[in-house]
Amino acid sequence: MAFALVCAAGSGALPAQATVWQPAVDTVRPAALQRWKPAQRGQVSRDEAAAIVKRRFGGKILAVSEVEKNGRPMYRVKGLSEKSQVYVVYVDKRSGRIVR
């Protein structure tokens, strides 16, 4: 294929249909798919909840605990921002969404 392309390019003519390489779906994962992957499995793990919060707010994760808020199972994630401010957010165990 590479030889044919070089020959065609050298002669000034290109093939009628050039084949464009596209990676398989499994080899490339956009950030949006990685973000919602846990929700598709049914439940977010403790480590995934910490990673979601760290990706969103940065800084350092201090603690993760399981709680129930408004009748829904959640993780309470306590973090320290890069400006040394302590924050607490909740991550829904089913969807992986951050709730304040």
C-alpha positions in Angstrom: 0.0 0.0 0.0 2.8 2.5 0.9 4.7 1.6 -2.3 1.5 2.1 -4.4 0.9 5.5 -2.7 4.5 6.6 -3.3 4.3 5.6 -7.0 0.9 7.3 -7.4 2.2 10.4 -5.7 5.3 10.4 -7.8 3.2 10.3 -11.0 0.9 13.1 -9.9 -2.2 10.9 -9.8 -3.9 9.7 -6.6 -6.0 6.5 -6.2 -9.7 7.1 -6.7 -10.5 5.9 -3.2 -7.7 6.4 -0.7 -8.0 4.3 2.4 -7.9 6.3 5.6 -6.7 4.5 8.7 -9.1 4.7 11.6 -8.2 3.1 15.0 -10.6 0.5 16.5 -13.1 2.0 18.9 -11.5 0.2 21.9 -8.0 1.8 21.3 -9.2 5.4 21.5 -11.4 6.5 24.5 -12.5 10.1 24.5 -12.5 11.8 27.9 -16.3 11.9 27.9 -16.5 8.1 27.6 -14.0 7.6 30.4 -15.9 10.0 32.7 -19.2 8.0 32.3 -17.8 4.5 32.1 -18.4 3.8 35.8 -22.0 4.7 35.6 -22.5 2.1 32.8 -21.3 -0.7 35.1 -23.8 0.1 37.7 -21.8 1.5 40.6 -18.8 3.8 41.1 -16.0 2.5 43.3 -14.4 4.5 46.1 -11.2 5.0 44.0 -13.3 6.1 41.0 -15.1 8.7 43.1 -11.8 10.1 44.3 -10.5 10.2 40.8 -13.6 12.0 39.5 -13.3 14.7 42.2 -9.5 15.1 41.7 -10.0 15.5 38.0 -12.7 18.1 38.5 -11.2 20.1 41.4 -7.5 19.2 41.5 -5.5 19.3 44.7 -5.3 16.4 47.1 -8.0 14.0 48.3 -8.1 13.7 52.1 -10.9 11.2 52.7 -13.7 9.2 51.1 -16.6 7.8 53.0 -19.9 6.2 52.1 -23.0 8.1 53.1 -26.7 8.4 52.2 -28.0 11.8 51.1 -31.6 12.4 50.1 -32.2 8.7 50.1 -29.4 8.0 47.6 -26.1 6.2 48.2 -23.2 8.5 47.8 -19.5 9.0 48.6 -18.6 12.0 50.7 -15.2 13.2 49.3 -13.1 15.6 51.4 -10.3 17.4 49.5 -7.7 20.0 49.8 -7.5 22.5 46.9 -4.2 23.8 45.5 -4.9 27.0 47.4 -5.1 25.1 50.7 -8.8 25.3 51.1 -10.7 22.3 52.4 -13.8 21.3 50.4 -16.4 18.5 50.6 -18.5 17.2 47.7 -20.7 14.2 47.2 -20.4 11.7 44.3 -23.5 9.7 43.4 -22.6 6.0 43.6 -24.8 5.1 40.7 -24.1 7.8 38.2 -20.7 9.2 39.2 -22.0 12.8 39.2 -20.8 15.3 41.6 -23.4 16.8 44.0 -22.7 19.6 46.4 
